[in-house]
Amino acid sequence: MKLMLRYALGIILLGLLLVGSWSYFSYQQFIAEPVAIQHPMTFKLAKGDSGYRVINNLVKQNIISQPRWAKLYLQISKKNGLKAGTYQLQSGMTFPQLIELFIDGKEIQHQLTFIEGWNIHQLRQFVSQQPTLTKVTTDWTDEQLLEAIGATESHLEGLFFPDTYHFPEGYRDIDLYQRAYQRLTQTLAEEWQQREAELPYENAYEALIMASIVEKETGRAEERATIAGVFVRRMQKRMRLQTDPTVIYGIGADFDGDIKRVHLRTDTPYNTYTRHGLPPTPIAIVGRESIHAALHPAPGKVLYFVSRGDGSHHFSETLQEHNAAVRKYQLKQK
């Protein structure tokens, strides 16, 4: 009898050992093998989702098939603090890697780019058309947006820094505007502190206005400082800036792409042919390079420039030389 009992106990212990070994190796296999993802896919965690609820959702989407091992892993590892968001799951990821991804909060990052030279109407239209943003400002006035971003300026034009911005799904457009405004104010402040001496600007905002003119006048990096030098010297000599981009900005939506003499003679706050000094606001968003050029204009005697028609400009020190360049590069083209 005792022998039979010992034999039965041995069988039971062996069975338990086998089950335990099988369970151990099954668990180790589960956490080591990639989950069932063949191609990159998105996975959403709602606010308040527990680890167990996430596991159930993974099972429903056929990403894992062993919820008990997944729950055991959470118990043993004491992993918690999963963050709500939208994540991109990649093929080859293991369950522990998924959990680390959710804990780190490394959501899918969308991106969009603000382009140098855009005016505020182009910028706001672009933002309003982005499907990855949550829109709260689409119907706001410029004044409402100014107040929301905490701007001290009275006009939105030129207040947002052109750059590529990354953000998670559902990001609010107002938060994007806030970031771009902060980038602009920080960049402008840094450049203003390093400015050349004896510039004709009363404050950093006037330098920003000049930078926007430089931005619109040339797309060539090597010309920015030279063009800034032209306009700075004109201001110092009490000459009018006479720059077409400000005139075009003053015309607004009515501009048809062809600037005429009547436009140059029609007075607006932005017509630098009829008024001295800088226009009242920037005319576009500007990058750091144009701000730097406005605050570090190239020295020299150049007072005029004209487009060669290939994106570059011919620079002249005298009006006589300038008129000859106009005849060469502009009148012959017509």
QUIQUI-V197801 format. One line per field, one symbol per residue. ss: DSSP state (@ for helix, = for strand, . for the rest). phi: phi as a letter, one per 40 degrees, with the letter a starting at -180 (. if undefined). psi: psi as a letter, one per 20 degrees, with the letter a starting at -180 (. if undefined). Layout:
ss->???
phi->???
psi->???
//
This chain:
ss->.@@@@@@@@@@@@@@@@@@@@@@@@@@@@@@@.=......=====.....@@@@@@@@@@......@@@@@@@@@@@.......=====....=@@@@@@@@@@....=====......@@@@@@@@@....==.......@@@@@@@@..............=====..==@@@@@@@@@@@@@@@@@@@@@..........@@@@@@@@@@@@@@...@@@@@@@@@@@@@@@@.......@@@@@@@@@@@......@@@@@......................@@@@@@@@........====.....====..@@@@@@@@@@@@@...
phi->.cccccccccccccccccccccccccccccccccccbcbdacabbccgcccccccccccccfcbbbcccccccccccfcagcbcibbbcbcgccddccccccccgccdbcaabccdgcccccccccccccccbccbbdcccccccdcccgcccbacdgcbccacbbaccgccccccdccccccccccccccccbcccfccbcaccccccccccddccabcdccdcccccdcccccccgcccfbcdccccccgcccbgbcbdccccccadbcccbbcgcccacbacbcdcccccccbccchbcbaaaccgbgbbcbbcbcccccccccccbcccc
psi->ghghghgghgggggghgggggggghgghggihqqrmohqpqqpppqpiprhhhgghhhghjkhqjmhhhghhghggikpakppqapqopqqiqrghhgghghgikmrpprqqppppiqrhggghgggijoiiqopijgjqrhgghghhikqirjphpjjppprppqqrpjpqhhhgggghghgghggggghhhjqqqlqkphrhhhhhgghhggghhqjphiighghhhghghgghjkqqhmphhhgghhhbiipjioprhhhhioprijojhiqqaqrhrrjrqqrhghggghimqprajpiqqqpiijirqpqqhqhghghhhghghghhh.
//
